[in-house]
Amino acid sequence: MATVCEIDQGSVIPGLNSIISIAPTDYEPSMLKIDYLDDTGVTIYSGTGTITNEDFLEIKFVRAKVENFSFGFTLLSSLLGDNVGIPAFETILPSESLGIYRPDGDGNEIAGPSCL
């Protein structure tokens, strides 16, 4: 979602019902962090504060990272315990529209999706 939504919505995405409804038990929105990266992997924007147009143009990738998550393995609880800490997991995807759409063939502006 963060690759096609406006970047000011990135901080809201972890708490969206569409995320929470499919997340494992014990998921908290604070566990999912979304960062916007340049072409070398340096964080340009983390969802707080303002971003300049110059920085926006540098965004090439979006990283979604889950940290501090524990998962309960019910069948293996006698061996593993009730909850097992899961190592941090991240995925990095190329940024797509970031909520900005080109005008159509007739020059009409196309409204971006609302990710909220």
Secondary structure in CASP SS format (residue, H / E / C, confidence):
PFRMAT SS
TARGET T0000
AUTHOR 0000-0000-0000
METHOD secondary structure of the structure
MODEL  1
M C 1.00
A C 1.00
T C 1.00
V C 1.00
C C 1.00
E C 1.00
I H 1.00
D H 1.00
Q H 1.00
G C 1.00
S C 1.00
V C 1.00
I H 1.00
P H 1.00
G H 1.00
L C 1.00
N H 1.00
S H 1.00
I H 1.00
I H 1.00
S C 1.00
I C 1.00
A C 1.00
P C 1.00
T C 1.00
D C 1.00
Y C 1.00
E C 1.00
P H 1.00
S H 1.00
M H 1.00
L E 1.00
K E 1.00
I E 1.00
D E 1.00
Y E 1.00
L E 1.00
D C 1.00
D C 1.00
T C 1.00
G C 1.00
V C 1.00
T E 1.00
I E 1.00
Y E 1.00
S C 1.00
G C 1.00
T C 1.00
G C 1.00
T C 1.00
I C 1.00
T C 1.00
N H 1.00
E H 1.00
D H 1.00
F H 1.00
L H 1.00
E H 1.00
I C 1.00
K C 1.00
F E 1.00
V E 1.00
R E 1.00
A E 1.00
K E 1.00
V E 1.00
E C 1.00
N C 1.00
F E 1.00
S E 1.00
F E 1.00
G C 1.00
F C 1.00
T C 1.00
L C 1.00
L C 1.00
S H 1.00
S H 1.00
L H 1.00
L H 1.00
G C 1.00
D C 1.00
N C 1.00
V E 1.00
G E 1.00
I E 1.00
P C 1.00
A C 1.00
F E 1.00
E E 1.00
T E 1.00
I E 1.00
L E 1.00
P E 1.00
S C 1.00
E C 1.00
S C 1.00
L C 1.00
G C 1.00
I C 1.00
Y C 1.00
R C 1.00
P C 1.00
D C 1.00
G C 1.00
D C 1.00
G C 1.00
N C 1.00
E C 1.00
I C 1.00
A C 1.00
G C 1.00
P C 1.00
S C 1.00
C C 1.00
L C 1.00
END
